[in-house]
Structure formats: structure tokens, C-alpha cells
Amino acid sequence: MSRRVFDVGARRAVGKVLLLTAAAAAMWVCGARTARADTVVLTGGSLSIDCTSPSGNSRVATFNLSAPDFSLHGIFDGFFTSTPCASAAPVTLSLRAISPTPFDGIVGSVTYQGVSTMFFDGSLQFDGSSISGFVIGYSFDPGGQQLFRVDFTGTGVGSTGLPVRTFNVNPAPVPEPATLILLGTGLTAAGLSARRRRKR
């Protein structure tokens, strides 16, 4: 075997090793990204629980929550671990919309950064002033690939009582007119000061 043939063969072998190493690194990076949890702050939405159901802790709840690049919508029909309408105590809601669902049924969808799925799992909890939880989106059910995980938090106003228990997310804060005027005045003064310095 000539040296030239050997060099070509060695280069091809090294190229294959480098290609396989790059592919493995890409798979590891993608896998690490999928496992990572992103956190969003809710900017709108609401949740309501029908308190008129006569059968113990069985209730119907609807939820519509949103944030930039995130939305979670659905209907929950199942059992709560405690009576959700009896007191102002925090309420936990299962978000399991994948199999098996032996007691609770959820129909809904979750969207994050343009990726939507109706197969998700997670939970949320709310009280009179805050809401928090997480949701994991899957590609299909059962045993689908994890598409994303989002932890979410928000503030708002919760109410307890008949016929519904509700939670309304506070919208994103809008600057008050006085704050905007003060900011504009400060920027104008800074601009005039810089202009005077340049003239000297």
C-alpha cells in the first residue's frame, strides 16, 4: 500500500470520527435544551372553577393563561384533593392531558415559542393573590418526546364563593402618565446638557 493511499484513508477515518463527534455533541446540546425549564411571567388570563357541582370534590374548571410566546388553555373535569370552593385556601389543579388519566380529564392545548401541542402534563396552584405552576409539552401521547417545559408565575385577584371560584391574572403593568412625563423630562434635560457641552 502506498503512502498516498494510506494518507487518504487516514483522512477519511479522521473525518468520520469528527463528524460523529459533532453529531453526538449536537444531540447532547439539543437534549440539554429540551430538559431545561424556561420561566415566564403571566401577563393575562383567568381560571374559574364551577362550585355548583353536587358531588364532593368533583368540579369542572376552565383556564386560559398567557404570557409573551406562551399560552395555556383547557377544560378540567375531575376531582380536587380538597374542596376548592369551601375556603380561601390555595387550590392545586392537575394539568395532566396525557394518558393515563384515571380520574381527571383535561382537553386543551399549550403553546410555547410557536410550538403547540395538546399533550401536556403539569400542575398549577393559586390563592387570593398569586398563581404558579409548570407545564411540560410532548410531541404525542403516550411516550412522546418532550418538546419544552415552562415554569410560570403570576399575580392577580382570586375570589372564593358561589357559583364560581375565580382567579384573574393582573395584566402587565403599564407606566403611569406621570412616570412617562418625568422620564421624558429627564431625557430632554440630559440631551440639552450634552448638546451644550459639545458647543463649548
ROROZA-241953 format. One line per 3 residues: number of its first residue (from 1); their letters; for each residue x, y, z of N, C-alpha, C. Coordinates in nm, 2 decimals, always signed. Layout:
BEGIN
NUM> A> X:Y:Z:X:Y:Z:X:Y:Z | ... .
// end
This chain:
BEGIN
1> MSR> +0.09:-0.12:+0.00:+0.00:+0.00:+0.00:+0.09:+0.12:+0.00 | +0.06:+0.21:-0.09:+0.14:+0.33:-0.10:+0.11:+0.43:+0.01 | +0.20:+0.52:+0.04:+0.18:+0.62:+0.15:+0.06:+0.71:+0.11 .
4> RVF> +0.04:+0.74:-0.01:-0.06:+0.83:-0.05:-0.20:+0.77:-0.03 | -0.22:+0.64:-0.06:-0.34:+0.57:-0.03:-0.37:+0.57:+0.12 | -0.26:+0.54:+0.19:-0.28:+0.54:+0.34:-0.32:+0.67:+0.39 .
7> DVG> -0.26:+0.78:+0.34:-0.30:+0.92:+0.39:-0.44:+0.95:+0.36 | -0.49:+0.91:+0.24:-0.63:+0.94:+0.20:-0.72:+0.86:+0.30 | -0.69:+0.73:+0.32:-0.77:+0.65:+0.41:-0.77:+0.71:+0.55 .
10> ARR> -0.66:+0.75:+0.60:-0.65:+0.81:+0.74:-0.73:+0.94:+0.75 | -0.72:+1.02:+0.64:-0.80:+1.14:+0.64:-0.95:+1.12:+0.65 | -1.00:+1.02:+0.57:-1.14:+0.98:+0.57:-1.18:+0.93:+0.71 .
13> AVG> -1.10:+0.85:+0.77:-1.13:+0.80:+0.91:-1.14:+0.91:+1.01 | -1.04:+1.00:+1.00:-1.05:+1.12:+1.09:-1.17:+1.20:+1.06 | -1.21:+1.22:+0.94:-1.33:+1.30:+0.90:-1.45:+1.23:+0.96 .
16> KVL> -1.46:+1.10:+0.95:-1.58:+1.03:+1.01:-1.58:+1.04:+1.16 | -1.47:+1.03:+1.22:-1.47:+1.05:+1.37:-1.51:+1.19:+1.41 | -1.46:+1.29:+1.34:-1.50:+1.43:+1.36:-1.65:+1.45:+1.34 .
19> LLT> -1.70:+1.39:+1.23:-1.84:+1.40:+1.20:-1.93:+1.34:+1.31 | -1.89:+1.22:+1.35:-1.97:+1.15:+1.46:-1.96:+1.23:+1.59 | -1.84:+1.29:+1.62:-1.83:+1.36:+1.74:-1.92:+1.49:+1.74 .
22> AAA> -1.92:+1.56:+1.62:-2.01:+1.67:+1.61:-2.15:+1.64:+1.62 | -2.19:+1.52:+1.56:-2.33:+1.48:+1.57:-2.37:+1.45:+1.71 | -2.28:+1.38:+1.79:-2.30:+1.35:+1.93:-2.31:+1.47:+2.01 .
25> AAM> -2.23:+1.57:+1.98:-2.23:+1.70:+2.06:-2.36:+1.77:+2.03 | -2.41:+1.77:+1.90:-2.54:+1.84:+1.87:-2.65:+1.77:+1.94 | -2.65:+1.64:+1.94:-2.76:+1.56:+2.01:-2.76:+1.60:+2.16 .
28> WVC> -2.64:+1.61:+2.22:-2.63:+1.64:+2.36:-2.68:+1.78:+2.39 | -2.64:+1.88:+2.30:-2.69:+2.01:+2.32:-2.84:+2.02:+2.31 | -2.90:+1.95:+2.21:-3.04:+1.95:+2.19:-3.11:+1.89:+2.31 .
31> GAR> -3.06:+1.78:+2.35:-3.12:+1.71:+2.47:-3.11:+1.80:+2.59 | -3.00:+1.87:+2.61:-2.99:+1.95:+2.73:-3.09:+2.07:+2.72 | -3.11:+2.12:+2.60:-3.20:+2.23:+2.58:-3.35:+2.18:+2.61 .
34> TAR> -3.38:+2.06:+2.57:-3.52:+2.01:+2.59:-3.54:+1.99:+2.74 | -3.44:+1.95:+2.82:-3.46:+1.92:+2.96:-3.46:+2.05:+3.04 | -3.41:+2.16:+2.99:-3.40:+2.29:+3.06:-3.54:+2.35:+3.07 .
37> ADT> -3.57:+2.41:+3.19:-3.70:+2.47:+3.21:-3.69:+2.62:+3.19 | -3.78:+2.68:+3.11:-3.78:+2.82:+3.09:-3.89:+2.87:+3.19 | -3.87:+3.00:+3.23:-3.97:+3.06:+3.33:-4.03:+3.18:+3.26 .
40> VVL> -4.16:+3.19:+3.27:-4.24:+3.30:+3.21:-4.32:+3.36:+3.32 | -4.35:+3.49:+3.31:-4.44:+3.57:+3.40:-4.57:+3.59:+3.32 | -4.68:+3.54:+3.38:-4.81:+3.55:+3.31:-4.85:+3.70:+3.31 .
43> TGG> -4.90:+3.74:+3.19:-4.94:+3.88:+3.17:-5.09:+3.89:+3.15 | -5.16:+3.78:+3.15:-5.31:+3.78:+3.13:-5.37:+3.65:+3.14 | -5.50:+3.65:+3.15:-5.58:+3.52:+3.16:-5.66:+3.51:+3.28 .
46> SLS> -5.73:+3.39:+3.29:-5.82:+3.37:+3.40:-5.83:+3.22:+3.42 | -5.89:+3.19:+3.54:-5.92:+3.05:+3.57:-6.05:+3.05:+3.65 | -6.14:+2.96:+3.63:-6.26:+2.95:+3.70:-6.30:+2.81:+3.73 .
49> IDC> -6.36:+2.79:+3.85:-6.40:+2.66:+3.90:-6.55:+2.66:+3.92 | -6.63:+2.58:+3.86:-6.77:+2.57:+3.89:-6.80:+2.51:+4.02 | -6.85:+2.59:+4.12:-6.87:+2.54:+4.25:-7.01:+2.49:+4.28 .
52> TSP> -7.09:+2.47:+4.17:-7.23:+2.42:+4.19:-7.24:+2.27:+4.18 | -7.13:+2.20:+4.15:-7.14:+2.06:+4.13:-7.18:+1.99:+4.27 | -7.27:+1.90:+4.27:-7.32:+1.85:+4.40:-7.23:+1.73:+4.45 .
55> SGN> -7.14:+1.68:+4.37:-7.07:+1.55:+4.41:-6.93:+1.58:+4.47 | -6.93:+1.61:+4.60:-6.80:+1.62:+4.67:-6.70:+1.71:+4.61 | -6.58:+1.66:+4.58:-6.47:+1.74:+4.52:-6.47:+1.74:+4.37 .
58> SRV> -6.57:+1.68:+4.31:-6.57:+1.68:+4.16:-6.61:+1.81:+4.11 | -6.53:+1.87:+4.02:-6.56:+2.00:+3.97:-6.52:+2.01:+3.83 | -6.57:+2.11:+3.76:-6.53:+2.15:+3.62:-6.46:+2.28:+3.63 .
61> ATF> -6.34:+2.29:+3.57:-6.26:+2.42:+3.58:-6.22:+2.45:+3.43 | -6.21:+2.58:+3.40:-6.16:+2.62:+3.28:-6.04:+2.72:+3.30 | -5.94:+2.71:+3.22:-5.83:+2.80:+3.24:-5.78:+2.85:+3.10 .
64> NLS> -5.74:+2.98:+3.10:-5.68:+3.05:+2.98:-5.58:+3.14:+3.04 | -5.45:+3.10:+3.02:-5.34:+3.18:+3.08:-5.24:+3.22:+2.96 | -5.18:+3.33:+2.97:-5.10:+3.38:+2.86:-4.98:+3.46:+2.91 .
67> APD> -4.88:+3.46:+2.83:-4.76:+3.54:+2.85:-4.69:+3.56:+2.71 | -4.60:+3.65:+2.70:-4.53:+3.65:+2.57:-4.48:+3.52:+2.53 | -4.51:+3.47:+2.41:-4.47:+3.34:+2.35:-4.52:+3.22:+2.43 .
70> FSL> -4.63:+3.24:+2.51:-4.68:+3.13:+2.59:-4.83:+3.14:+2.60 | -4.90:+3.03:+2.59:-5.04:+3.03:+2.62:-5.08:+2.89:+2.66 | -5.18:+2.88:+2.75:-5.22:+2.75:+2.81:-5.37:+2.76:+2.82 .
73> HGI> -5.45:+2.67:+2.75:-5.59:+2.68:+2.75:-5.64:+2.54:+2.78 | -5.76:+2.52:+2.85:-5.81:+2.39:+2.87:-5.93:+2.39:+2.96 | -5.99:+2.27:+2.96:-6.11:+2.24:+3.05:-6.07:+2.12:+3.13 .
76> FDG> -6.09:+2.13:+3.26:-6.06:+2.02:+3.36:-6.19:+1.97:+3.41 | -6.21:+1.84:+3.41:-6.33:+1.78:+3.46:-6.28:+1.66:+3.55 | -6.28:+1.68:+3.68:-6.23:+1.58:+3.76:-6.24:+1.61:+3.91 .
79> FFT> -6.15:+1.55:+3.99:-6.15:+1.56:+4.13:-6.03:+1.65:+4.19 | -6.06:+1.73:+4.28:-5.96:+1.81:+4.35:-5.93:+1.74:+4.48 | -5.80:+1.76:+4.53:-5.76:+1.69:+4.65:-5.83:+1.75:+4.78 .
82> STP> -5.88:+1.87:+4.76:-5.96:+1.93:+4.87:-6.08:+2.00:+4.81 | -6.18:+2.04:+4.89:-6.29:+2.11:+4.83:-6.25:+2.25:+4.79 | -6.25:+2.28:+4.66:-6.19:+2.40:+4.62:-6.27:+2.53:+4.65 .
85> CAS> -6.40:+2.51:+4.68:-6.49:+2.62:+4.69:-6.53:+2.65:+4.84 | -6.47:+2.57:+4.93:-6.51:+2.58:+5.07:-6.44:+2.70:+5.15 | -6.32:+2.73:+5.11:-6.24:+2.83:+5.18:-6.14:+2.90:+5.08 .
88> AAP> -6.07:+3.00:+5.13:-5.98:+3.07:+5.05:-5.84:+3.00:+5.05 | -5.83:+2.88:+5.09:-5.70:+2.81:+5.09:-5.66:+2.79:+4.95 | -5.52:+2.77:+4.93:-5.47:+2.75:+4.79:-5.53:+2.63:+4.73 .
91> VTL> -5.55:+2.63:+4.60:-5.61:+2.52:+4.52:-5.50:+2.47:+4.42 | -5.49:+2.34:+4.41:-5.39:+2.28:+4.32:-5.47:+2.21:+4.21 | -5.44:+2.24:+4.09:-5.51:+2.18:+3.97:-5.41:+2.10:+3.89 .
94> SLR> -5.45:+1.97:+3.86:-5.36:+1.89:+3.78:-5.38:+1.93:+3.63 | -5.27:+1.93:+3.56:-5.27:+1.97:+3.42:-5.24:+1.84:+3.33 | -5.27:+1.73:+3.37:-5.24:+1.60:+3.30:-5.33:+1.58:+3.19 .
97> AIS> -5.29:+1.61:+3.07:-5.37:+1.58:+2.95:-5.31:+1.47:+2.86 | -5.23:+1.38:+2.93:-5.18:+1.27:+2.86:-5.22:+1.14:+2.93 | -5.21:+1.03:+2.87:-5.25:+0.90:+2.93:-5.15:+0.86:+3.03 .
100> PTP> -5.20:+0.78:+3.13:-5.34:+0.75:+3.16:-5.40:+0.86:+3.25 | -5.52:+0.89:+3.23:-5.60:+0.98:+3.32:-5.71:+0.91:+3.38 | -5.68:+0.84:+3.49:-5.79:+0.75:+3.55:-5.90:+0.83:+3.62 .
103> FDG> -5.87:+0.95:+3.67:-5.98:+1.02:+3.74:-6.01:+1.16:+3.68 | -5.91:+1.22:+3.63:-5.93:+1.36:+3.58:-5.91:+1.36:+3.43 | -5.99:+1.44:+3.36:-5.98:+1.45:+3.22:-5.96:+1.60:+3.18 .
106> IVG> -5.86:+1.62:+3.10:-5.83:+1.76:+3.05:-5.83:+1.76:+2.90 | -5.90:+1.86:+2.84:-5.89:+1.88:+2.70:-5.84:+2.02:+2.68 | -5.73:+2.04:+2.61:-5.67:+2.17:+2.59:-5.55:+2.17:+2.51 .
109> SVT> -5.48:+2.28:+2.51:-5.35:+2.30:+2.44:-5.26:+2.39:+2.51 | -5.13:+2.37:+2.48:-5.03:+2.46:+2.53:-4.94:+2.50:+2.41 | -4.90:+2.63:+2.41:-4.81:+2.68:+2.30:-4.70:+2.76:+2.37 .
112> YQG> -4.58:+2.72:+2.32:-4.46:+2.80:+2.37:-4.36:+2.82:+2.25 | -4.33:+2.95:+2.23:-4.24:+2.99:+2.12:-4.28:+2.93:+1.99 | -4.41:+2.93:+1.96:-4.46:+2.89:+1.83:-4.48:+2.74:+1.82 .
115> VST> -4.45:+2.66:+1.92:-4.47:+2.51:+1.92:-4.59:+2.48:+2.00 | -4.69:+2.42:+1.94:-4.82:+2.39:+2.01:-4.84:+2.24:+2.02 | -4.90:+2.20:+2.13:-4.94:+2.06:+2.15:-5.06:+2.04:+2.24 .
118> MFF> -5.14:+1.94:+2.22:-5.25:+1.91:+2.31:-5.21:+1.80:+2.41 | -5.09:+1.75:+2.41:-5.04:+1.65:+2.50:-4.94:+1.72:+2.60 | -4.99:+1.74:+2.72:-4.91:+1.81:+2.82:-4.94:+1.75:+2.96 .
121> DGS> -4.85:+1.78:+3.05:-4.85:+1.74:+3.19:-4.80:+1.85:+3.28 | -4.85:+1.86:+3.40:-4.80:+1.96:+3.49:-4.90:+1.99:+3.60 | -4.89:+2.10:+3.67:-4.99:+2.14:+3.77:-4.98:+2.29:+3.79 .
124> LQF> -5.08:+2.35:+3.85:-5.08:+2.49:+3.89:-5.14:+2.50:+4.03 | -5.11:+2.61:+4.09:-5.16:+2.64:+4.23:-5.19:+2.79:+4.23 | -5.31:+2.82:+4.29:-5.34:+2.96:+4.31:-5.41:+2.99:+4.44 .
127> DGS> -5.40:+3.11:+4.48:-5.47:+3.15:+4.60:-5.54:+3.29:+4.57 | -5.55:+3.37:+4.67:-5.61:+3.50:+4.65:-5.53:+3.61:+4.58 | -5.40:+3.59:+4.56:-5.32:+3.69:+4.50:-5.21:+3.64:+4.41 .
130> SIS> -5.18:+3.51:+4.40:-5.08:+3.46:+4.31:-5.11:+3.33:+4.25 | -5.04:+3.30:+4.14:-5.06:+3.17:+4.07:-4.92:+3.13:+4.02 | -4.90:+3.00:+4.03:-4.77:+2.94:+3.98:-4.79:+2.80:+3.94 .
133> GFV> -4.69:+2.75:+3.87:-4.70:+2.61:+3.83:-4.60:+2.58:+3.72 | -4.62:+2.46:+3.65:-4.54:+2.43:+3.54:-4.62:+2.34:+3.44 | -4.57:+2.34:+3.32:-4.63:+2.25:+3.22:-4.52:+2.20:+3.13 .
136> IGY> -4.53:+2.07:+3.09:-4.44:+2.01:+3.00:-4.52:+1.96:+2.88 | -4.47:+2.01:+2.76:-4.54:+1.97:+2.63:-4.47:+1.85:+2.57 | -4.55:+1.76:+2.51:-4.50:+1.64:+2.45:-4.54:+1.64:+2.30 .
139> SFD> -4.47:+1.57:+2.22:-4.50:+1.56:+2.08:-4.62:+1.47:+2.05 | -4.64:+1.37:+2.13:-4.76:+1.29:+2.11:-4.78:+1.21:+2.24 | -4.89:+1.13:+2.24:-4.93:+1.06:+2.36:-4.95:+0.91:+2.32 .
142> PGG> -4.91:+0.81:+2.40:-4.82:+0.83:+2.52:-4.68:+0.82:+2.48 | -4.59:+0.86:+2.57:-4.44:+0.84:+2.55:-4.38:+0.93:+2.44 | -4.44:+1.04:+2.41:-4.38:+1.13:+2.31:-4.26:+1.20:+2.36 .
145> QQL> -4.19:+1.26:+2.27:-4.07:+1.34:+2.30:-4.11:+1.47:+2.38 | -4.03:+1.50:+2.48:-4.06:+1.63:+2.55:-4.02:+1.75:+2.46 | -4.11:+1.83:+2.43:-4.09:+1.95:+2.35:-4.03:+2.07:+2.42 .
148> FRV> -4.09:+2.09:+2.54:-4.05:+2.20:+2.63:-4.10:+2.19:+2.77 | -4.05:+2.26:+2.86:-4.10:+2.27:+2.99:-4.10:+2.42:+3.03 | -4.21:+2.46:+3.08:-4.23:+2.61:+3.12:-4.27:+2.61:+3.26 .
151> DFT> -4.20:+2.69:+3.34:-4.25:+2.72:+3.48:-4.31:+2.86:+3.47 | -4.43:+2.88:+3.53:-4.49:+3.01:+3.52:-4.53:+3.06:+3.65 | -4.53:+3.19:+3.67:-4.58:+3.26:+3.79:-4.66:+3.38:+3.74 .
154> GTG> -4.74:+3.43:+3.84:-4.82:+3.55:+3.81:-4.88:+3.60:+3.93 | -4.93:+3.72:+3.92:-5.01:+3.78:+4.03:-5.15:+3.81:+3.98 | -5.24:+3.83:+4.07:-5.37:+3.86:+4.03:-5.47:+3.87:+4.15 .
157> VGS> -5.60:+3.85:+4.12:-5.70:+3.86:+4.22:-5.78:+3.73:+4.21 | -5.79:+3.66:+4.33:-5.87:+3.54:+4.34:-5.99:+3.56:+4.42 | -6.10:+3.50:+4.39:-6.22:+3.52:+4.47:-6.28:+3.38:+4.50 .
160> TGL> -6.33:+3.36:+4.62:-6.39:+3.24:+4.67:-6.54:+3.25:+4.69 | -6.62:+3.16:+4.64:-6.76:+3.16:+4.67:-6.84:+3.11:+4.56 | -6.97:+3.11:+4.58:-7.06:+3.05:+4.48:-7.10:+3.16:+4.38 .
163> PVR> -7.13:+3.13:+4.25:-7.13:+2.99:+4.20:-7.00:+2.95:+4.14 | -6.90:+3.04:+4.14:-6.76:+3.00:+4.09:-6.65:+3.06:+4.18 | -6.54:+2.99:+4.17:-6.42:+3.04:+4.23:-6.33:+3.08:+4.12 .
166> TFN> -6.28:+3.20:+4.12:-6.21:+3.25:+4.00:-6.07:+3.31:+4.04 | -5.98:+3.32:+3.94:-5.86:+3.39:+3.95:-5.83:+3.46:+3.82 | -5.81:+3.59:+3.83:-5.78:+3.67:+3.72:-5.64:+3.73:+3.73 .
169> VNP> -5.56:+3.70:+3.62:-5.42:+3.74:+3.62:-5.41:+3.89:+3.60 | -5.33:+3.96:+3.68:-5.31:+4.10:+3.65:-5.24:+4.12:+3.52 | -5.29:+4.22:+3.44:-5.21:+4.25:+3.31:-5.08:+4.30:+3.34 .
172> APV> -4.99:+4.30:+3.24:-4.86:+4.36:+3.25:-4.87:+4.50:+3.29 | -4.79:+4.55:+3.39:-4.80:+4.69:+3.44:-4.78:+4.79:+3.32 | -4.86:+4.89:+3.32:-4.85:+5.00:+3.22:-4.80:+5.12:+3.29 .
175> PEP> -4.69:+5.18:+3.24:-4.64:+5.30:+3.31:-4.75:+5.41:+3.32 | -4.75:+5.47:+3.44:-4.85:+5.58:+3.46:-4.81:+5.71:+3.38 | -4.90:+5.79:+3.34:-4.87:+5.91:+3.27:-4.77:+6.00:+3.34 .
178> ATL> -4.78:+6.01:+3.47:-4.68:+6.10:+3.54:-4.54:+6.04:+3.53 | -4.53:+5.91:+3.54:-4.40:+5.84:+3.53:-4.34:+5.87:+3.39 | -4.42:+5.86:+3.28:-4.37:+5.89:+3.15:-4.33:+6.03:+3.13 .
181> ILL> -4.41:+6.12:+3.19:-4.37:+6.27:+3.18:-4.24:+6.29:+3.25 | -4.22:+6.23:+3.37:-4.09:+6.25:+3.44:-3.98:+6.19:+3.36 | -4.00:+6.08:+3.30:-3.89:+6.01:+3.22:-3.86:+6.10:+3.10 .
184> GTG> -3.96:+6.15:+3.03:-3.94:+6.24:+2.92:-3.86:+6.36:+2.95 | -3.90:+6.42:+3.06:-3.83:+6.55:+3.11:-3.68:+6.52:+3.14 | -3.66:+6.41:+3.21:-3.52:+6.37:+3.24:-3.44:+6.35:+3.11 .
187> LTA> -3.49:+6.28:+3.01:-3.42:+6.25:+2.89:-3.39:+6.38:+2.81 | -3.49:+6.47:+2.81:-3.48:+6.60:+2.74:-3.36:+6.68:+2.81 | -3.36:+6.69:+2.94:-3.26:+6.76:+3.01:-3.12:+6.70:+2.99 .
190> AGL> -3.11:+6.57:+2.98:-2.98:+6.51:+2.96:-2.94:+6.54:+2.81 | -3.03:+6.54:+2.72:-3.00:+6.57:+2.58:-2.95:+6.72:+2.56 | -3.02:+6.81:+2.63:-2.98:+6.95:+2.62:-2.84:+6.97:+2.69 .
193> SAR> -2.82:+6.91:+2.80:-2.69:+6.92:+2.87:-2.57:+6.87:+2.78 | -2.60:+6.76:+2.71:-2.49:+6.70:+2.62:-2.47:+6.80:+2.50 | -2.57:+6.86:+2.45:-2.56:+6.95:+2.34:-2.48:+7.07:+2.38 .
196> RRR> -2.50:+7.13:+2.50:-2.43:+7.24:+2.54:-2.28:+7.21:+2.56 | -2.25:+7.09:+2.60:-2.11:+7.05:+2.62:-2.04:+7.04:+2.49 | -2.11:+6.99:+2.38:-2.05:+6.98:+2.25:-2.02:+7.12:+2.19 .
199> KR> -2.10:+7.22:+2.22:-2.08:+7.35:+2.16:-1.96:+7.42:+2.22 | -1.93:+7.39:+2.34:-1.81:+7.45:+2.41:-1.69:+7.39:+2.35 .
// end
